[in-house]
Amino acid sequence: MIRALHVLAILIAGILAFALFLTKVDAQNAQQRLADLRSGIATEKNLIAQLQDDYAHLKRPERLARLAKSQLGVQPVKPAQVVALRSYAVTPPRTGDAVPAQMAMAGEVP
């Protein structure tokens, strides 16, 4: 009987040792995955910072003005070209006039 208990205890100890080994391997794999994810996050943060720098360079007003002038022939707005919105009177269409397409699409038919 004692011999059977010793064999059973050694068998249980072996099973527990194997389970402990598997748990250790899983923990190491999880740590490696975590390290890989942290490395990937750092790489993505660096890429985001680089893209933000590129975007800041591309949207500089003096750069855009230079490109607009050289590529499109656009000139700066002159004060005489600016008008107030209230200088345009908005009048509804008279009855019998054709309904504007935008009003018809929006369902605003008089």
C-alpha positions in Angstrom: 0.0 0.0 0.0 2.8 2.4 0.9 4.5 1.6 -2.4 1.4 2.4 -4.3 1.1 5.7 -2.5 4.7 6.6 -3.3 4.2 5.8 -7.0 1.0 7.8 -7.0 2.8 10.8 -5.2 5.6 10.6 -7.8 3.1 10.5 -10.6 1.2 13.5 -9.2 4.5 15.4 -8.7 5.5 14.7 -12.3 2.1 15.9 -13.6 2.4 19.1 -11.5 6.0 19.6 -12.7 4.8 19.3 -16.3 1.9 21.7 -15.7 4.3 24.2 -14.1 6.6 23.9 -17.1 3.7 24.6 -19.5 2.6 27.6 -17.5 6.2 28.9 -17.5 6.4 28.5 -21.3 3.0 30.3 -21.7 4.2 33.1 -19.5 7.4 33.5 -21.5 5.4 33.5 -24.8 3.0 36.2 -23.3 6.0 38.3 -22.3 7.5 38.0 -25.8 4.2 39.0 -27.3 4.0 42.0 -24.9 7.5 43.1 -25.9 6.7 42.8 -29.6 3.5 44.8 -29.1 5.3 47.5 -27.2 8.0 47.6 -29.9 5.3 47.9 -32.6 3.5 50.7 -30.7 6.8 52.6 -30.4 7.4 52.2 -34.2 3.9 53.4 -35.0 4.3 56.4 -32.6 7.5 57.3 -34.5 5.7 57.0 -37.8 2.8 59.1 -36.6 5.3 61.8 -35.4 7.0 61.7 -38.8 3.7 62.0 -40.7 2.6 64.9 -38.5 5.9 66.7 -39.3 5.4 66.1 -43.0 1.8 67.3 -42.8 2.9 70.5 -40.9 5.5 71.1 -43.7 2.9 70.5 -46.4 0.2 72.8 -45.0 2.5 75.8 -44.5 0.7 78.9 -45.9 3.7 80.3 -47.6 4.4 77.0 -49.4 0.7 76.7 -50.4 0.7 80.3 -51.7 3.9 79.6 -53.7 2.5 76.4 -55.2 -0.9 78.1 -56.0 0.9 80.9 -57.8 3.3 78.8 -59.7 1.1 75.8 -60.6 -2.4 77.4 -60.8 -1.6 81.1 -61.5 -3.6 82.1 -58.4 -3.0 85.6 -57.1 -3.7 86.8 -53.6 -7.2 88.2 -53.0 -7.4 92.0 -53.4 -9.6 94.0 -51.0 -11.8 95.1 -53.9 -12.7 91.5 -54.5 -14.2 90.9 -51.1 -17.9 91.8 -50.8 -20.3 91.5 -47.9 -22.9 88.7 -48.0 -25.7 91.1 -47.3 -25.0 92.9 -50.5 -26.6 90.0 -52.3 -30.3 90.0 -51.9 -31.9 86.5 -51.9 -35.3 86.6 -53.5 -37.6 83.6 -53.7 -38.6 82.4 -57.1 -41.9 83.8 -58.4 -44.8 81.6 -59.1 -44.7 80.3 -62.6 -40.9 80.3 -62.6 -39.1 77.1 -62.9 -38.1 75.5 -59.5 -34.4 75.4 -59.0 -33.0 71.9 -59.1 -31.4 72.2 -55.7 -34.7 73.1 -54.1 -36.5 70.3 -55.9 -34.0 67.7 -54.7 -34.3 68.9 -51.1 -38.1 68.7 -51.3 -38.5 72.5 -50.9 -40.9 72.9 -53.8 -43.0 76.0 -53.2 
